[in-house]
Amino acid sequence: MRKADPNHTTAIRSLFNSKAELTHSATEKCPVVLSTRIRLARNLDSYPFPGWAKEEVRQEIAEMCLDVISKLTPMKTGLALKIEELTNLEKQILYERHLISRDLMSSKSGSAVLISKDQACVIMINEEDHLRLQVLRSGFNFRRAWNAINTLDTAIEEKLNYAFSQKLGYLTACPTNVGTGLRASAMMHLPALTLANQMEKVVRAVNQLGIAVRGLFGEGSDASGSIFQISNQTTLGESEQEIIKRLSNVLTTVIEQETNAREKLLETDKTKILDRIGRAFGALKHSHVMASSEAMNLLSLIRLGIELGLFPEEHRSLIDRLLIESQPGHIQYASKKTIDAPERDDFRAAHLRVEFAKIPDPDFSRVK
């Protein structure tokens, strides 16, 4: 595995500029599900959980895990980064790409992250648990995600002794993760349900089924751009396959509700919806000041426009990439200098104008 240079400049630049599963994939053309993720929580036997471990023990765990996991496929060609050596901006970029958690951003020494070359596979070390394995896939693709993470988890377990109970399953720092230690989630784009003020109803319904609905960056975050994370809440008492199947069934129902909401909006408020998409296109193509929250909401409307046939399908991956690149950390990094919030808004608008010059005007005649 390539080690980052002391300042991580080369490593982060390479990561930022490289093609990634979530930012450059156009193979999974799901109009509602942007991505699916499976995460496994694992701990090492005979070691205290990270929150209780002394600094020297955390360092020992991190070095051992880095040494073992960096030699495994698909991590051989990826990056190993120690959190304490990253700048706040570098951590922010990783967070905006869903490659590290908020907790890992603020973790003390002895924490690290391993990221595969395509950024589809991530292993966080000494976050809440010793290991947090994560596999991301574009589109609605739990099968690919599960096959990849199950293979990696098995390879790690052959090298490291996991904390495991025959009665309870995998032991974790948080009781809600005990058992399989599995959290499956989907990043869903639900603009029609949002516009129709139906999301509160959807949230209540799925919560009753043991499914959680959160914002773009998980618990406590806003659903910017009408993007929601929907995931299982319990990991004990069900097998991995049962958890994934149950969540998939719920997500399929949500997809149907979003699809029906889009059809109903076109039947009852077609002119208003087309006007909003047209105005969003004009603003993104010509504005000179653009806050991140506004950019997210406008990009959401353009993505809806693609799904309605107003724009060529080939531009979907560009919009998905811009949803990430419009975040504050990415804008700060792309500017190559320290800029304040108003300057970021100017730079973001300029960046979006360049990108939207590649997209043709909406063809409203395609919507009957």
N, C-alpha and C positions, 0 to 999 in steps of 0.2 A: 504494500500500500504506500502511495506517495505521502510523505510527511510534509506538512505545510512549513514554509520558511518561518523564521522567528516572528515576523510581523504579520504573517498569513496573507500578505498582500497578493502574492501570486496565486495562492490557493483560492481566495475569495473571488478574485477576478476571473479565474478559470471557472469557478462554480457559477458565478453570475452570468457569464457569457455562453456557457455550454447548453446544449439542447437537453431538456428535461422532460420527464414523463408528463408532468402537469402543465408545462408552459409551451411545449412544442408538439404535442401529440395531436394528430388529426385523424387517428385511426378509429377512435371510439366516438361515434356520432350520436350520442344520447342527448336528446333535446332538453332533458331535465336534470340528469345526474352528471355533474362535472367530474366527480372522482369518487372512488371508493377506497377505504383504508381499513386495514386490520392491524391491531396493535396487541402485543403480548407483554404482560408484566412478568418478569422473572427475577428471582433472587438466588444468591449463592448460599449453599449450605454452610453452616458453622461460622457465618459472618453476621454481625449486626446489620440491621437495615440502615441505609444511608443517613437517615435523620438521627440515628443514635450512634453512628460510628465516629470514632476520633479521626482527626485529619490524616494521621499516618496510615490508618486502616483504609480510609477512602482512597488514598493514594495507591496503596497496595492493590486494592480491588481494581482500580482504574488501569494500572499498568498491566495487571494480569489479563484483564478482559481485552484491552487494546492489543496485546501480543497475540492472544488466541484468535480473536475474531477478525483481525486485519488479514489473516492468512486464508480466510474462507471465501469462497465464491458467494455473492458477487462483490465482496468488499475489497478484493485484491487491488483493483484499479481505482478505488475510491479515495476518500480523504479521511484522515484522522485529525480531529481538532480538539485541543484542550480548551475548555470554556474559559478558564482563568486567563488565557493568553489572547482571547479575542477582545476587540474593542466593542463598545456599546453599539456602534453602528453595524458592525459585522454580525453581532448577535441579533440585532433587529432584522437584518436581511434574512437570516436563517429562520427566524420566527415568522416573518411574513410569507416565507415559502413553505411553511408548515413542516420545517425540518427539525426544529427544536420547540420545546414547550416554554410557556412563560416561567414555569418553575425552574427549568434548567438555565434560563437566561440569568436568573439571580442566584444560582447555586454557588456554594463555596468551593474551595479548591478540591481537587480530586474528581471533578466531573469532566466528561468528554462526550464527543459525538462522532460516530462513524457514518459517513454518507457515501452511498454508491455513486458511480460516475453519472448515471442517469437520474439521480436524486429520487429514485423510486423506493429505495431501501435505506432505512435509517435505524441506527441503534444508539440510544442515549444511555450513558453510563452514569450511575449515581445521581439520578433524578430522585423521584420518590422511592423507586426500587433500584436495585443494582443494575438491572437491564430493562430497557423498554425497547422492544423490537417493533418496527413499524414498516409496513409495505403499502405503498400508494399505487393505485392504478387509475388511469383516466377512464371515464365512463362508468357504467354499471357493471362491474367486473369482479365480484367477490371470489369467484372460482380461481381466477389467475392470482389474485392477491393471497388467498389462502394457500394455494399450492406453493407459492414462493416463500411465504413466511414459515410454513410448516417444514419445508426443506431446510431453511436456515436454522430454525429453532432446533431441529433434530441434530444438525451438524454441531451446534454450540453445545448441546447437552452431552454429546459424545466427548467433549473436551473439558467441560466444567460441570461440577456437581450442583444441581439445582436444589433449592429448599422445597421439599415435596412431602405431603402427608397422604398416606393411603386413604384416610377418611375424608380429608378436606380438598385434596388436590394441591395445586401450586400455592405456596404461601406468599403473601404480599403485604406490603406496608399498610395499605388501606383494606379493611375487611370486605369492602364491596367488590374488590378484584380477586378475592380468594376463589379457588376452583380452577377454572380454565385459564384465568388471567387474561381473557380475551375481550377486547372492545372492538367491535366492528362499526363502521360509520360510513355515511355517504354525504358528500357535499352536494346539496340540491339547489337548483335555481328555480325559484317558485314565484315569478313575477305576477302571474295572473291571480294566484291565490292571495298575494299581497295586495294587489290593486283592488280585488274584490272584497277586501277586509275579511277573508276567511281563515287566515293563519291561526288566529286564536282558537278557533273551533278545531282545527287540525291538531294543534299542540295538545289541547285537552284530550282529544280522542287517542292519540298515540301514547300520551303519558299513562293513560289507563291500561295500556298494553305493556307497560314496563319499558317504554322507549322514550329517550330523552331528545329534546329539540333545543339546539343552541345556535348562537350566531356564528359568523364567519370564522372567528378564532376561538371557538369553544365557549366554555362556561364564562358568563359575565360579559361577553362581547355582543356588539350589535349585529343584526342581520343586514349588513351593508350590501347593497346591490341585490336585495331579495335572495341572498344566499344563506342557507341554513345547514347546520350539521345535525344529522339525525343518527342516533346510535343506541345500542343496547345499554341497559342500566345494570343488569345483574349478570354475574359470571358463574355463580354456584348453582349446581343442581341440573345443569344442561350440558350437553356435549358441545364442542365447537361447531359441529355441523348443524345442531339444533338451533344454536344461537344465530348463526348466519342465515339459516332457512327462515326462522321467525322474523328476523329483521328484513330480509329480502321480501317477504310477503307484505309487510307493512309498507315498505318503500314502493312496491308495485302499486299498492292502493293509492299512495300519495301521488305517484306519477299519473295515475288515471284521474285523480281529482284535479291536478294541475292542467292536464290536457283538456278536461271538460270545462274548466274555468276559462281557458283560452278560447275555446269554441264559443262559450256563452258571451264572453266579452266582445268577440267579433260580431256576434248576432245582435247584441244590444247597444254596444258603444264603439262600433268599428271606427267611425270618424275620429273619435276622441283618442283611441289607442294609436291609430296611424299618425295623428297629429303629434302625440307625445314622442313617438319614435322619430318622426321627421325633425322635431325640435331638438331631440337629443343628438341626432346626427349633425345638425347645423352647429350646435354648441361645441361638440367635440372637434369638429373640423375647423372652426373659426375662432373659438374663445382664446383669450390671452391670459386669463386667470381661471384656475380650476382647483378647488379644494379636493382632497382625497375622497371625502364622503360623496360629493357631487359627482365626481368622476365615476365612482362605483355605481351609483344609481343610473347615470346616463349609459354607461357600458352595459348595464343590465338590460336596458331597453333595446340597445343595438343587438344584443344576443337574442332577445325575444324576436327582433326583426328578422334575424337570420333564420330562426326557427319557423317564422311565418312566410319565408320565401322572399322577403324584400331585398335581401342581400345574398350574394353567392355563399354557398355552404363552406367554400374553401377558406373564408375569413373567420370561421368560428374559433380556430386555434389562436389566431391573432388576438381576438377579443379576450379569450381566456388568459392569454399571456399578459395583456394589458391590465387585467383585473389585479394581477400581482405586481406588475411593474409600476402601477400608479400609487402603491403604498408609500408612506413617507420615507421609510428607510431606503427603499430602492431609488426613489427620486434623489435623496441626499447623496447616495453613492454615485448615481449616474451623472450628477452635476460636477463631480470630481473636486469639490471644494465645500467648505462649511457654509451653509446657507440657512437663513431663518425660515419660519413658516410661510410668510408672504412670498419670499423668493422661491420656495418650493412650489407654491401654487402657480407662479409664473412659469417655472421650468416644466412642471407637469403639463400645463396647457400647450407649451411649445412642443413637447414630446408627443402629445396626442395629435396635434396638428400634422406633424410629420407622418405619423402612422396612419391617420385617416385620409391622407392624400392617396393612399393605396387602395381605398375602398370606394367603389362606384356609388353614385347617388341611389337612394332606395327606389325600387320599382314597385310603386303602389298598385299598379294594375294587376299584379300577381295575386293580390288578396281579393277574393270574390265576395 
